[in-house]
């Protein structure tokens, strides 16, 4: 029962409801009480599948609603910016790009001050 389409899920839901009704009627004809019917394995499975399908339909609805809302916002965004005059974009165009401050060069070492490595004589063994 893997599908993402709303129409397919609706068909699956109606099919599961029909199967569940048939199973409940068969068990009722056998004379089982409600507790025994509730314990029936096939009834449990059909109800679980029906609940799973209904949850998936709700998720599909939520995604569709969110997509519609986002597309509506996207369509309204240029209109809102035109009304405001889009000051953010104007400011960005007017300001020249800032240059990074150059790093100051490191001070050079005095030739009189040699590092410790240079002061040690090389050992050749």
C-alpha positions in Angstrom: 0.0 0.0 0.0 2.8 2.4 -0.7 1.7 5.5 -2.6 1.9 9.2 -2.3 -1.0 10.3 -4.4 -4.1 11.6 -2.7 -6.5 9.9 -5.1 -4.8 6.6 -4.6 -5.0 6.9 -0.8 -8.7 7.8 -1.1 -9.3 4.7 -3.1 -7.4 2.6 -0.7 -9.4 4.0 2.2 -12.7 3.2 0.6 -11.5 -0.4 -0.2 -10.3 -0.9 3.4 -13.6 0.4 4.7 -15.5 -2.1 2.5 -13.3 -5.0 3.5 -13.7 -4.1 7.2 -17.5 -3.9 6.9 -17.6 -7.3 5.1 -15.5 -8.9 7.9 -17.6 -7.3 10.6 -20.8 -8.6 9.0 -19.3 -12.2 8.6 -18.3 -12.2 12.3 -21.7 -10.9 13.4 -23.4 -13.6 11.4 -21.3 -16.2 13.2 -22.8 -14.8 16.4 -19.6 -13.4 18.0 -19.9 -10.6 20.5 -18.1 -7.3 20.3 -15.1 -8.3 22.4 -14.5 -11.4 20.2 -14.8 -9.2 17.1 -12.4 -6.7 18.5 -9.8 -9.5 19.1 -10.1 -10.8 15.6 -6.7 -10.5 13.9 -8.0 -9.5 10.4 -10.2 -6.8 12.0 -7.2 -5.4 13.9 -5.2 -5.4 10.7 -7.8 -3.7 8.6 -8.4 -1.1 11.3 -4.6 -0.4 11.5 -4.3 -0.1 7.7 -7.3 2.2 7.7 -5.8 4.4 10.4 -2.5 4.5 8.6 -4.2 5.5 5.4 -6.1 8.3 7.2 -2.9 9.6 8.8 -1.2 9.7 5.4 -4.1 11.6 3.9 -3.9 14.2 6.7 -0.1 14.5 6.0 -0.8 15.0 2.3 -3.4 17.7 3.1 -0.9 19.4 5.4 1.8 19.4 2.7 -0.7 20.7 0.1 -1.8 23.5 2.4 1.7 24.5 3.2 2.7 24.5 -0.5 -0.3 26.7 -1.4 0.5 29.1 1.5 4.2 29.4 0.4 3.3 30.0 -3.2 0.8 32.7 -2.1 3.5 34.4 -0.1 5.9 34.2 -2.9 3.4 35.8 -5.3 2.7 38.6 -2.7 6.3 39.3 -1.9 7.1 41.5 -5.0 3.9 43.5 -4.5 4.9 44.3 -0.8 8.4 45.3 -1.8 7.0 47.7 -4.5 4.7 49.3 -2.0 7.5 49.8 0.5 9.9 51.0 -2.1 12.3 48.2 -1.2 14.7 50.3 0.8 17.0 47.3 1.4 17.7 46.9 -2.2 18.3 50.6 -2.8 20.8 50.8 0.0 22.6 47.8 -1.3 22.9 49.4 -4.7 24.1 52.8 -3.4 26.9 51.5 -1.1 30.1 50.7 -2.9 31.6 47.3 -1.9 33.8 47.7 1.1 37.4 46.7 0.7 39.1 44.7 3.4 41.6 46.4 5.5 45.1 45.3 4.5 47.1 43.6 7.2 50.0 45.4 8.6 53.3 43.7 7.7 55.1 42.0 10.5 58.0 43.8 11.9 61.3 42.4 10.6 63.7 40.9 13.1 66.9 42.7 14.0 69.8 40.9 12.4 71.6 41.2 15.7 68.9 39.1 17.4 69.3 35.6 16.0 67.0 32.8 16.9 68.2 30.1 19.1 68.6 27.7 16.2 71.1 29.9 14.5 73.1 30.4 17.7 73.7 26.7 18.3 76.6 25.2 16.4 75.7 22.3 14.1 76.6 18.9 15.6 78.0 16.5 13.1 78.4 13.0 14.5 
